[in-house]
Amino acid sequence: MADQTPSGESLLFLTDEQLRKGIEAMFFAYRGFTADPDRILEGMDYGRAHHRAIHFIHRSPGTTVSNLLTILGVTKQSLNRVLRTLVEDGLVEARVGRRDKRERHLHLTAKGQELERELSDAQRARMRAAYRAAGPQAVTGFRQVLEAMMDPELRRQYQGLKEGGA
């Protein structure tokens, strides 16, 4: 017998309308998820690319520019523009690699850590409220759905982050 949601919708036989509702929910949820950081960054002339860079530099201190390029999936030129402003504004420090002098290892400064905390606190509050409202089973199911939507290479990168790597 097929799994049933509380409303009785079969998870094995989703209609196009049910899928459309899910797609639209993702769009609106993403708008909500990014709204708080967008408001914080607006007055600083930073955007979502800056936020993503700050997030992943915080998540993996000392990450290389090359690794950040892979994680973010952006062009080198685009990332260099973002990093240049973050370095010039004193949020990120690029240190020369000890083993390979061509590498640049990225670290948040105290000012960068403060901004990261402000951005993350806003998103954590939103996620915490949503998770509490949905309940533990929904949280697990939500994460499973998100992971299943990832391309295999992106899922490997994500799992490396979850396990404390990359």
Helices and strands as residue ranges (DSSP letters): H 16-42, H 48-59, E 63-64, H 65-72, H 76-88, E 92-96, E 104-108, H 110-134, H 136-149, H 152-162
